[in-house]
C-alpha cells in the first residue's frame, strides 16, 4: 500500500487528519470504500476530455466524506491532465450577488487553480506563462524564425497581434479585455516587469474593484465582476484546453451556505445560476468543463429552501426511481455518498497506522486486534450509531498513536478504553431556520 507514498504526502495526511481537516495531497492513500464512485468519475473525465461538459452533485450527511471526495477527485483529475480548482461557499462567497460576493467566489477559484506540478494551487501564473511560450513558438513558426529570436523586443508587436488573434478565436463574452490583459501579462513577462505582471494577474483573478484603477494600471475598459465572472471561467477553460490540458474542473464545497441564504429571492437567484451552469454543460454550450457541487441532503432535497424548492432543478436532480441502496446509478447528476461500513473503517485505520509509522519512522505496537478493540470502544458508546462520524474516529485513532509514540510504556488497552466521544454535528437544526 505504501510503496508509492511520498514523505510530504504522509506528513500532510497525518497532520491534516489530526487537525480534523482533509489533507490537500495524499488522499488517494486513504481512499477506502469509494471504488464505484471513482470509476464513475473516471468515465465522466473521459467524456469531458472528448469535449463534453458535466455537473455533478455529491450529496451526503455531515461527516460522510464529501470534502474528502472533492480532494480525491482533484487527485484523480490532475493525473488525467486537468486543470482543477477548489472553492468553498461561505456567507461571503456565492454564485449570484450584486455586492461582490459572486466575484469573491471567482477570486477564490482562481487563487486555487492547480495542475499536476502545482497540486496545492497557485498555478495561474504558470499556466499563463506556458500559454505565452506557446504563442511565441507559434509566431516563430509562422515567421520562419527561431523561438529565441521571436522573444526579442523587435518582434513584440507581432507576438501581441498573435496573442490577440488567438484569444479572439477561443473566447466569446469579454474576450477583448481578456486578450488585452493577457497581452499585458506577456509584456511584463518578456520585459521582466514584475508590477505589470502582478497587475494583469490581479485583473484576471477579479481583484480590481473599480474600472478607473484597472484603466490606469492596464488600459482596459472593464473589470471582472458579479455579472461576468462566469463568462471568464469559460474563457479560461478554452485557454487551458488550447494549451493542451484535458479540461477545467471546479469543485464547490459547503453548498449548504447557499441553503442558508436568508432571503428567498437571493437564494432563488443562486439556484437559477446553478440551473444556468447545468444547462450550459448538458446542452453543449460549453466544452471540456466540469463542475462539482458538494452539499448535504437538506441542501438538495428540502422543498422549502433546498434545490428542490426550485422546480426546474428538482425535475433535473430527482433520483433515478429504480435506484436502491444495493443497485446504484452512478451516471446520474446526483451521487449520494453512503457512510463507510465498519469493515471499510477498519481497513482505513490499518492504512493510517502504516502511514503514521512511515511518517515518524517508527513502529507503534498496535495490531489488528488493537484496532478491533479501538473500534468496539468507539462504536459501542451510547449514541455512537447516531452521531459518530469517521472524522472523529480517525482523529481519535491518530491521537492514540501519537500518545503511544511519545509514551511507549503506557498501557494501550487502558488508553483505548478511556476514550470518550462527543456529538460533533452542527448544533443548529437547519430545517428550522426561519425565513427573514
Secondary structure, DSSP 8 states (H G I E B T S, - for coil): --TT--HHHHHHHHHHHHTTS--SS-GGGG--S-HHHHHHHHHHHHHHHTT--EEEEEE--TTSSHHHHHHHHHHHHHHTT-EEEEEE-BTTB-SS-SSSHHHHHHHHHHHT-BBTTBTTS--HHHHHHHHHHHHHHHHHHHHT--HHHHTSGGGHHHHHHHHHHHHHHH--TTHHHHHHHHHHHHHHHHTT-HHHHHHHHHHHTT----HHHHHHHH--S----TTTHHHHHHHHHHHHHHHT-S-EEEEEE-THHHHT-SSHHHHHHHHHHHHHHHHHHHTTSSSSEEEEEEE-HHHHH-TTTSGGGSHHHHHHHS--TT--SSS--TTSSEEE-----HHHHHHHHHHHHHHHHHHHT------HHHHHHHHHHHHTSTTHHHH--HHHHHHHHHHHHHHHHH-TTS-HHHHHHT------S-SS-GGG----
